[in-house]
């Protein structure tokens, strides 16, 4: 691994780390619901289906996911100018 590729990997990790934190925040069992909601926010899924005993995410949690996607520079059009 070259110094440049290591620096690029560190930059990528720093960019997506807030999204990873949002997905795996407590309660840990909601991680899949968060990932599905992120896919809805990105327009990749039409809707999410949450099965009991899990519950739909709150508006505050959806706002945290939106903020994490923004921080990671991931949008409906793709990431960092790359097409979706």
C-alpha positions in Angstrom: 0.0 0.0 0.0 1.4 3.4 -1.0 1.2 6.5 1.2 -1.2 8.0 -1.2 -3.6 5.0 -1.2 -3.4 4.9 2.6 -4.3 8.5 2.8 -7.2 8.0 0.4 -8.4 5.0 2.5 -8.3 7.1 5.7 -10.2 9.9 4.0 -12.9 7.5 2.8 -13.1 6.0 6.3 -13.5 9.4 7.8 -16.2 10.3 5.4 -18.4 7.2 5.9 -17.7 6.8 9.7 -20.7 9.0 10.7 -23.0 6.8 8.5 -21.6 3.6 10.2 -22.2 5.2 13.6 -25.8 6.0 12.6 -26.5 2.5 11.3 -25.0 0.7 14.4 -26.2 3.1 17.1 -28.2 1.6 20.0 -30.4 -0.2 19.9 -28.2 -2.4 17.7 -31.2 -4.5 16.6 -32.5 -1.5 14.5 -29.5 -1.5 12.2 -31.3 -3.2 9.3 -34.3 -0.9 9.7 -31.9 2.1 9.5 -30.2 0.7 6.4 -33.5 0.1 4.7 -34.6 3.7 5.6 -31.4 5.0 4.1 -32.2 3.2 0.9 -35.6 4.8 0.9 -34.0 8.2 1.5 -31.7 7.5 -1.5 -34.6 6.4 -3.7 -33.4 2.8 -4.0 -36.4 1.3 -2.2 -40.0 2.5 -2.4 -40.8 1.9 1.2 -39.7 0.0 4.3 -41.5 -2.8 6.0 -40.8 -3.2 9.7 -41.8 -6.5 11.2 -42.7 -6.9 14.9 -41.3 -6.6 17.5 -39.3 -3.9 15.8 -40.8 -0.5 15.3 -40.6 2.2 12.6 -37.9 4.7 13.1 -38.7 8.0 14.7 -38.5 11.3 12.7 -35.4 12.2 14.9 -33.7 9.0 13.9 -34.6 9.6 10.2 -33.1 13.1 10.5 -29.8 11.6 11.9 -29.7 9.2 8.9 -30.2 12.1 6.5 -27.4 14.1 8.2 -25.1 11.1 8.1 -25.8 10.5 4.4 -25.1 14.2 3.8 -21.8 14.0 5.7 -20.8 11.0 3.7 -21.7 12.9 0.5 -24.1 10.1 -0.6 -27.2 11.3 -2.5 -29.8 10.0 -4.8 -27.6 10.8 -7.8 -24.7 8.8 -6.3 -21.6 9.4 -4.2 -18.9 12.0 -4.9 -20.1 12.5 -8.5 -20.2 8.8 -9.3 -23.5 7.7 -10.8 -25.9 5.6 -8.6 
